[in-house]
Each structure stands twice: as C-alpha cells, then as structure tokens.
Amino acid sequence: MRVETFSPEETFQLGRSLGQSAKAGEIYTLCGDLGTGKTVFTQGFAAGLGIREPVCSPTFTIVQEYGEGRFPLYHFDVYRIGDPEEMEEIGYEDYFYGDGVCLIEWADLIEELLPEQITRVRIGKEPEKGFDYRSICIEGEAEERAASAAAGCGLYPMEGEEKPAGPSRASGLAAGDSREAGERGEEA
C-alpha cells in the first residue's frame, strides 16, 4: 500500500493511526533518506500507543525505550551500526521478540537480522511535488491495518493502487490534475 502525505502533520497522523492499531510483538522497519520523516512518523506512532513523552531519533544510543503506552515501544536508529554484531551487544533479540513494538530506522542496514514477519515502511520525497510531499509505502504484516489506518486519516492509496470505497481525498491536487479530480466526481 502506498499513500501520499503533503505535510509533516499528515505523516504524523498516519503514524498515529497505525500506532493505535499496532499489536505487541510487531516489528516495523523504517527506510528513507535523511529528512524524509522517519522520526515524525515514529512520533505519531508513539502517540498512537499512548506515549506522551518526547520522541526523538536515538542516533547515538541505537535504541530508546518508551514504556508508558499500551505496551513498550523500542525505537531503534541503526544508522551508526558498522557491523550487525553490534546489535547482539545491545541484546536486540530481547527487543525483537519481546512484549513491545519495535520501530527500526535504517533497517536495511541490518536486513540479515530481521525476522520474516515484519512491516516495511519506506518514506520517499519528490521535491517537484512540494517540500513537504512524502510517498509512504507500507508492506507486510500490518499492511491491511495500515490501509484502514490511512483511510481513517483521509489518506488513500496512490494512483494505480486499489482505493477503498468512500469519499476520496481532494487536497494536494495541482492545477493540472483537473482530469483526475473529474474522474473522482470532484471539482478541481
């Protein structure tokens, strides 16, 4: 499933909605270039779990634990991991197979350590569509819940993907998109 967001607030809302439906024991991987919104998504996800304390990327500590929500959130940033063996030193298996939810930024750097049952979140930017535009692709274990979470925020799959029944999203239409808006029964 792939959706578009047009502001950090929409990225946050998508994360929050997915966090509200998260289940203990799940692992979410977050991939994307620097500045794409991985931490904003995680902040929303944490809010969806009921975590109220500030959430920031644990770049130098590798993992940050948040325990005040429905269940613990283990937020990893493995950007500085030079060798996957470093993950063993911090006891990653206790987190991956524990009673909380793991969100792992830069997870592609530790691909060989990840279990098969995960949800992959890839966030990309396309500057020509606007500074705050993001394309967010969610695949894997929680993909179906992610589609419902996105719809709950008014975000629907991008063109070429199946759209749920109901009202469609009109915000973000550019001047040249009147044909697409007309196909959806909207005014451009």
N, C-alpha and C positions, 0 to 999 in steps of 0.2 A: 504494500500500500504506500502510495506517495501523495503527500499533501504539500500545499504551498502556504507559507505564512508571510505576512507583509510588515510585521513589526515584532520587536522583542516580546511585547505583551502577548501576541498570538502564540509565539513559540513557548512562552511560559505557560499559557493556558493549555496548550496541547500536552506539555509535560505534566501539569497538574491533573488534568483529566485522566491521563494514563496512570499516574500515581494513585489516583482514587480507586482504580480497578486492579492494581498490582496485587500479586499473591506472594506470600512468603516463599522463599526458595528460588525465586526467579532471578535471572541474570540478564541485564540489558547492556549491550555494548554500544558505545557512542563513538562514531568516527566522523571526521571532518577536519578541514584545515583550521589553523588558528583563527579565532574570531568569528567562527560560524554560528556560535550559540549553544555549544555543548553544555556549558555551565548554566546558561539561562534555562535550558531545557531541564537540567538537573534540579535547579532551584524550584521550578514548577513541580517537578516530580515529587520532591521532598514536601512541598506544601500539600500536595495531594495525599501524602501519607500522614499529614497532620504534624509535620515537623515545623516548628516556629523559629528555631534559632537560625542565624545567618548561615548560608551555604556558600562556600567558595571552593574553587578548584584546589585539591590537595597536591599541587605540583611538586612540592619538596618533601611532603610526608608520605606520599604514594597513596595512602588510604586514610580517609576521615570517616569516623563512625558517628552516626546520629541515632540516638536511641529513644527519643521522646514520642515518636509517631506510633501508628498502629502496630508496626514492627520495625526492627532496626533497618537503617539504610547504610550500606557500605559503599562509599563513593571513592572510587579509585581514579587516579590520574597516573597512567604508566608511561607518560611521555619520556621520563628520565630513566626508565629501566634500560640498562645496557645489555642485560642478559636475563632471559626468563628465570634463571636460577635465583635471581634476586627476589622473585615473587615467593619462592619457597622460604626464604629467610623471614618474610613477614607473615608466613602461615596462611597463604592465600586460600588453601583448601578449607580452612575453618570458616572463611567468609563465603566462599562459593557454595559450600554445602551446608551452611548454617541456617538459622531461622529467620534471616532477614532478606532484603533485596539488595543485589549488587548492581551498581551502575559503574561502568568502566570506560573512562575516556581514553582514547588512543588504543583501544583493544586490539586493533590489527597488529600491534607490536608484540602481543603475547598470544597470538592465534592458537599456537600449539597447546596451550594450557586450558583453553576454553572447552567446556563440555559441549556436547552436540545440541542440547536443549537450551537455546538462548534466543533472545530477541535482539535483532540487529537494528540499530538506529543510525542512519547516515544522514548528516546535515550538510547541505551544499549551498553556496552563494552563486548568484548570477548577477553581477553588478549592472548589467544592461537592463535588468528588471527592477532596479532600485536598490538603494543602500541596505535597506532592512529586509529585502526579499530573501527567503530561505525555501529550499526544496528539501523536504524531510521524508525519507524513505524508511519505513518500518516493516521488517520481515521477521518471520519466525514464530516462536511460541505464542506471543501475545498479539499477533497481527490482527486477528479478528476483533479482540477487545480494543486495539488501537484504532481501528476503523470506527467503532462505536464511540470511542473517546473523542476522536477528531470531529465526528458529526455532532457530538454534544457541544463542541466549541464553535460550530458553524463552519468547520473546515472539511472539505470534501476531496476525494481523490482527484489528482490532476488529470487533464485531458488524456484520453486513451485508456484510462482505468475505469472500472465499474463505479458508477455513482449510486449512492443509496437513494431510495425514494424520499421525496420531501422537498422542501424549499432548497434552492441552490444559492450559493454564495455569490453576491454581486460585487462586493468590494474588491478593489485591486484591478478592475478592468481598465485597460488602457484605451486610448482613443480609437485605436484600430481594431478593437475587439467587439464592435457592434454586431457583426455577423454571429459570433459565438453567443453573445447575450440574447440575440433574437431567437436562436435555436433553443434556448432555455426558457423562452417566454418572458424575458426581462427587457427593460429598456436600457440602452447603453448610456 
